[in-house]
Amino acid sequence: MSNTKVAIITGGSKGLGKELVVDLVKEGYSIVTTARSNEELNNLKNEISSQFNREIQTLTGDLTKKDDVFAFCEFVKEQYTSIDVIINNAGFNTTKTLTETTEIAEMEKQFAVHAMTPFLIYKSFVAQMKSANHGYIINILSDQVRDRTRGGWAAYSTTKHALYGLGKVMISEAAENGIKVTNAIIGGMNSTFRNEAREEYLLPTDVASVIVQLLKIPKDIFIPEIIIYPKVYLTK
Ligand SMILES: NC(=O)c1ccc[n+]([C@@H]2O[C@H](COP(=O)([O-])OP(=O)(O)OC[C@H]3O[C@@H](n4cnc5c(N)ncnc54)[C@H](OP(=O)(O)O)[C@@H]3O)[C@@H](O)[C@H]2O)c1
């Protein structure tokens, strides 16, 4: 068991999640993360070990499967009795298609990763956070939940809206016990998520640096929502 602060980050193997892992390791946090690619998780572990001489805990799993989410929560509990930070980051967006041609299976998978997983993780850890009167939960959302909902993204938009709603409920229920929850709405970001990089979009390193700042705000400040956009969103 460790005395350092513990952060759970879903989808920490690449993109924004990986930058969050690196930044929080630098801040001294113990990290537990999960993703489907065992190879990328092992590469991440090796990178953290060689660069920072630190171990992180990883579990390979597919968050579209409830049993894998439960296994991840158990894995965390086997190693740590208390959790300080949860970052619901894992996400994907594979198909651009009209709502009527959106596969039912695609909607279900995105719902499982974007909404059901954060719900199950919350259920697993909130009692401990409430009894400690402490904790920070950050939900990684998309511009789709705000002013940039577009046709063609039924599964992504619907399921990110589901997390947005769940996040608002968490904000209201958890504050009583000193737990902070931030819905982080993020604009276009150059990660492995998109097929082609766009020069004008956000860098995962920059977004991670903003998210990490949230964890350092004074105890009595609550930031329920934050919007992180690239300049191009405001100028065009
Ligand atoms: N990129 C953007 O433009 C953008 C904009 C706004 C918000 N976001 C959000 O930012 C978050 C991070 O995305 P990113 O851009 O950093 O994408 P990314 O580079 O593709 O990283 C996504 C992470 O989620 C994991 N993941 C995806 N599906 C999973 C599953 N079924 N089970 C377990 N892990 C899974 C991936 O690992 P595996 O593939 O190995 O499973 C990876 O670690 C997402 O929630 C995304 O919706 C992205």
The ligand as a Tripos MOL2 file, in Angstrom:
@<TRIPOS>MOLECULE
LIG
   48    52     1     0     0
SMALL
NO_CHARGES

@<TRIPOS>ATOM
      1 N1         -9.2950   13.6770  -30.3940 N.am      1 LIG1
      2 C1        -10.2810   14.5480  -30.3730 C.2       1 LIG1
      3 O1        -10.4740   15.3390  -31.3080 O.2       1 LIG1
      4 C2        -11.1690   14.6290  -29.1570 C.ar      1 LIG1
      5 C3        -11.9510   15.7790  -28.9910 C.ar      1 LIG1
      6 C4        -12.7600   15.8750  -27.8710 C.ar      1 LIG1
      7 C5        -12.7970   14.8520  -26.9450 C.ar      1 LIG1
      8 N2        -12.0390   13.7420  -27.1610 N.ar      1 LIG1
      9 C6        -12.1150   12.6830  -26.1480 C.3       1 LIG1
     10 O2        -10.8620   12.5660  -25.5160 O.3       1 LIG1
     11 C7        -10.7470   11.2420  -24.9710 C.3       1 LIG1
     12 C8         -9.3920   10.6750  -25.3470 C.3       1 LIG1
     13 O3         -9.3540   10.5150  -26.7530 O.3       1 LIG1
     14 P1         -8.0150   10.6620  -27.6010 P.3       1 LIG1
     15 O4         -8.2830   11.7190  -28.5940 O.co2     1 LIG1
     16 O5         -6.8420   10.7590  -26.7220 O.co2     1 LIG1
     17 O6         -8.0850    9.2590  -28.3870 O.3       1 LIG1
     18 P2         -7.0320    8.0470  -28.5310 P.3       1 LIG1
     19 O7         -5.6660    8.5720  -28.8060 O.co2     1 LIG1
     20 O8         -7.6450    7.1450  -29.5520 O.co2     1 LIG1
     21 O9         -7.0450    7.3410  -27.0930 O.3       1 LIG1
     22 C9         -8.2070    6.6850  -26.6290 C.3       1 LIG1
     23 C10        -7.8570    5.8210  -25.4180 C.3       1 LIG1
     24 O10        -9.0460    5.1100  -25.0280 O.3       1 LIG1
     25 C11        -8.7850    3.6880  -25.0650 C.3       1 LIG1
     26 N3         -9.9810    2.9570  -25.4630 N.ar      1 LIG1
     27 C12       -10.7520    3.1460  -26.5560 C.ar      1 LIG1
     28 N4        -11.7160    2.2210  -26.6130 N.ar      1 LIG1
     29 C13       -11.5550    1.4220  -25.5280 C.ar      1 LIG1
     30 C14       -12.2150    0.2510  -25.0500 C.ar      1 LIG1
     31 N5        -13.2360   -0.3090  -25.7110 N.pl3     1 LIG1
     32 N6        -11.7730   -0.3090  -23.8990 N.ar      1 LIG1
     33 C15       -10.7130    0.2160  -23.2300 C.ar      1 LIG1
     34 N7        -10.0490    1.3120  -23.6430 N.ar      1 LIG1
     35 C16       -10.4590    1.8960  -24.7900 C.ar      1 LIG1
     36 C17        -7.6560    3.5440  -26.1150 C.3       1 LIG1
     37 O11        -6.9080    2.3300  -25.9520 O.3       1 LIG1
     38 P3         -7.1970    1.0010  -26.8490 P.3       1 LIG1
     39 O12        -7.5040    1.4660  -28.2320 O.co2     1 LIG1
     40 O13        -5.9670    0.1650  -26.7410 O.co2     1 LIG1
     41 O14        -8.3600    0.3370  -26.1990 O.co2     1 LIG1
     42 C18        -6.8050    4.7630  -25.7560 C.3       1 LIG1
     43 O15        -6.0150    4.5000  -24.6350 O.3       1 LIG1
     44 C19       -11.9380   10.4470  -25.5310 C.3       1 LIG1
     45 O16       -12.9320   10.3250  -24.5570 O.3       1 LIG1
     46 C20       -12.4300   11.3110  -26.6850 C.3       1 LIG1
     47 O17       -13.8040   11.1230  -26.9200 O.3       1 LIG1
     48 C21       -11.2180   13.6070  -28.2310 C.ar      1 LIG1
@<TRIPOS>BOND
     1     1     2 1
     2     2     3 2
     3     2     4 1
     4     4     5 ar
     5     4    48 ar
     6     5     6 ar
     7     6     7 ar
     8     7     8 ar
     9     8     9 1
    10     8    48 ar
    11     9    10 1
    12     9    46 1
    13    10    11 1
    14    11    12 1
    15    11    44 1
    16    12    13 1
    17    13    14 1
    18    14    15 2
    19    14    16 1
    20    14    17 1
    21    17    18 1
    22    18    19 2
    23    18    20 1
    24    18    21 1
    25    21    22 1
    26    22    23 1
    27    23    24 1
    28    23    42 1
    29    24    25 1
    30    25    26 1
    31    25    36 1
    32    26    27 ar
    33    26    35 ar
    34    27    28 ar
    35    28    29 ar
    36    29    30 ar
    37    29    35 ar
    38    30    31 1
    39    30    32 ar
    40    32    33 ar
    41    33    34 ar
    42    34    35 ar
    43    36    37 1
    44    36    42 1
    45    37    38 1
    46    38    39 2
    47    38    40 1
    48    38    41 1
    49    42    43 1
    50    44    45 1
    51    44    46 1
    52    46    47 1
@<TRIPOS>SUBSTRUCTURE
     1 LIG1         1 GROUP 0 **** ****
